[in-house]
Amino acid sequence: MNNASSRLTQARALESVVRDIAREEILPRYLKSARNRKSDGSLFTEADIASQQRFTEALPQLLPGAVLGEEMSAEQQARLWSTGRDGLWCIDPIDGTTNFANGIPFFAVSIAYLVDHQPDFGVVYNPVTDEAFYAARGAGAFLNGVALPLRAPATQVADAVAGVDFKRVSNRLADELAVRPPYYSQRNFGSSALEWCFVAAGRLDVYLHGGQMLWDYAAGALILAEAGGSAAALDGGTLMAGPAVKRGVIAAASPTLFAEWSAWLKGRS
């Protein structure tokens, strides 16, 4: 991809493919797919497998590149990551599988196209609400064609609505957040990819998650960045470090909020 305009064209083409496959493979199985467990204890359904297969077939027709998906072995993921600098699709066919399996209408397809291990463009799509978030590097971020953010974020953390997942943060930090939260209110929806997009849209102001994988944030982090937000790994490391690493993430809808939020977290992590 050689310029922002062509990347945005590819993002819109990807949005169309995602909508079609979600309509054909995911929505017909919603409220009908049983939960299954992988060897690591995480959940998957028939819809995860069927949609990943369709994406694996369809995506290389848009742009050359192997497809690295959540529903693969760690060995396959590592091999594709190491050989995929020239172009790599990173997908989560259903982010929020527990929500999907339990009939909670908050889940999404999340897909990013990476070059040199950085996202060039990406799409996050909730087929129940028909909301497609997408972005292209240097070309902005959008929700169903409307530029993000949809609203101005809070100007200070004390007024912020925070997206926070307590499960994988340290006990000390969880205690601080539960007893002395620095923000106005807190939410947790169960789909990491959509939560990133909610920050980008201004529906959430700040964000914290204690353990995400590459496919959880590859598209969402780009959408947030193109909407004017900021993000980093909780430990200060690089976000795009490969599929084998589960990392804590922090984000905010503006650089000013991010500076205040990250400073508060740094003193308590």
N, C-alpha and C positions, 0 to 999 in steps of 0.2 A: 504494500500500500504506500503510494508515494505522496499523497497530500490529504488534507483534512476533508476536502469535498468528496474524494473517492471513498475514504473510510466511512463517511456518513452514508453514502449510497449503499455500501456493503452492509452497514448496520440496519438500514431499512429493508434490504433484501433478507437479512437474517430474521428480522422481526416477522416478515411474512411466512417464512419457513417454520418458525417456532409456533406461530398461531395455527398453522395448518396441522402440524403434527400433534400439538396439544389437543386440538379439536377432534382428531381422529383416534388418538391412542390414549390420552389421559382422561378427558372428560367422560367418555363412555364407561370408564372403569371407576369413576368417582362414586363413592358409597357402595361399591361392589367388590373391591379388592381386599383380600385378607392380608393381614400383616405376617411377614416372615422375618426371621433373624439370620444375619450373616454371622460368620465365625467370630467377628469382633464384637458381636452383640447388638450392632446397629440394625435398624429396620429397613426392609425393602418390600415392595409389592410387585405384582405382575405388571403394573403400569410403569414402574421404574425400568424394568427390563425391556419391555416392549418399546417404550419411547426412546431409550438409549440406543436400541438397535436401529430405529428409524433415523435418529440423528447421525449415527455412525455412517449410515448409507448416504444421507442427504448433504451433510455439511461439506465434505470434500468437493462436492459439485459446485459449491459457491466459491471456495478458495482452496488451493492445495494445502493439505496438512492432515496429520493423523488426529484422531479424536481421543483425548484423554478424559475418561469418565469416572464418576464416583463408583459406579458398579463394575469395577475392574480390580484385579489383584494388585497389590502393592508393587510387585515385580513388573507388571505391565506398565503401571503408571510411571515408575522410575525410568524405565527404558524409553518411553515416549518423551518424557521430559528431557532426558539427556540428548536425544536426537532431534528435538523439535524446535530449534532456535529459528529456523527459517519460516516457520508457520505451524501453529498448534492450536487445535480447538480444545477448550477446557469446558466441560459440561457437567452440570448436575441436572439429571432429567426431571427429578422432583425434589426440590429443596423444601423441607417441611413434611417429610413422609408421615410422621406421626399425625400431623394435622390432616393430611390427605386420607389416611387410613381410618381416622376417627370421624370423618365427615366435617371437619372444621375448615371453612372455606378460606384458609390463609396458607397457601403453598404456591410454588412457582417453578417454572423452568428457568435455569440460569446458564447462559452460554457466553463465553468470551473467546475472541480470536487473539492469540498471543504471537508477537514477533520479538525475538530476542528476550523471551520470557517476560514481556510486558504487554498488557492488554492494548490492542489497537482499536477494537470496538466490542460492544457487548450488548446483550439483551436480557432482561429479567421480566418474565411474563406470568401473571396470575390469570389462568383461564376462567376462573369462576367470576371474577370481577371484570374481566376483559381489560386489564390495565397492563400495557406494555411499556416498560421503562427501557430506554436505550440511549447509548452514547457512542461517540467516536472521538478518538484522541484529537484535540485541537478544534473540534467542531461543535461542542456543547452536548447537553443532555436533555432528554425529552420524555414526556409521558403522553402517549397517544398523539404525538405530534406537537404538544404544547411544551415550550421551553421550561426547564427547571431552573431554580426552585419555583414552587407555586406560591409560596409565602415567605416573607422575611423571617429569619430565625430570631430567637431571643437574643438579647444583647449581652446577657450575663448568665452564668450557670444557675444562679439563684432563681431565675425565671424560666429555666429550661424544662422541657419534657424530655426525659431520658429513656432510651431503650437500653435495658440492662438485663443480662443473663447472669444469674448468681452461681450457676452450677459449677463452673470451673475456675472461679476466681479464688484467691487465697482466703482463708478464714478471717484473717485480720481485715482485709478489704471488704469482704462481705458483711462483717459486723459493722464496720464504719458506714457502709451504704445503707444498711437496715436501720441503724440507730440514729445516725447523724447525716442523712443524705444532703448533699450540697445543692440539689436541684429541686424544682417545684413539684414534679410528679414523675412516676416511673411506669414503663410498660414493657412487656415481653410477649412477643407474638408467636414465636416458634418457627419462623422461617428467616434464617440469617440474610439470605439474598434480598428478600423484601424489606427487611429492617434497614439494610444499607440504603435502599431506594427511598425509604421513608425519610431518612435523614436528608438525602439529596432533594426531596420534594419539600422539605420544611415541615413535615408532619411530626418528626422527631427533631430535637435540637442537638442532643449529644448521644453517644452510643458507647457501650462497653460489652464485649463478649469475651469470656475467658478461654475459649478454645475453638478455633475455626480452621478448616482445611482450605486449600487453594480454591477449589470449586465453589466454596461458600461465598467468597468475596471477589474473585477475579473480575466478574462483570460489575458487581455492585460498587466496588471501590473506584472503578473508572467512572461509573455514572455519578458518584458523589464528587469526584475530583472535577469532572466537567461541569457540575452544577455549582462549583465554587467552594466546596467543602474541603476538609483536611482529614487525613487518617494516618495511622502508624501502627506498628506492632506494639503491644503493651510493654514488652521488654526492650523496646528501642531498636529491635532488629528490622530487617527488610521484610516487607510483606510477601513479595513474590520470590520466595526462597525454595519453592518446589512442593510436590505433592506429599512428601513424607512427613512434613512438619505440621503439627497442630499448634496454633499460636493464638495468644490473646490479642485482641484488636481494640483500638479506641478510635473514635471518629467524632466529628462535629460538623455542623452545617456551615460554619464560617471559620476562618483562621483565628479570629479573635476569641471565639468560644473554645476552639481547640486548645489554644494556649492556656486558657484558664482551667479547662477540664483536665488536660494532661498534667498540669502542675499540681492540681489537687490529688490526682491519682498517684503521681510519682511519690508524694509524701506518705502514701498509705499502702502501697503495694508491697 
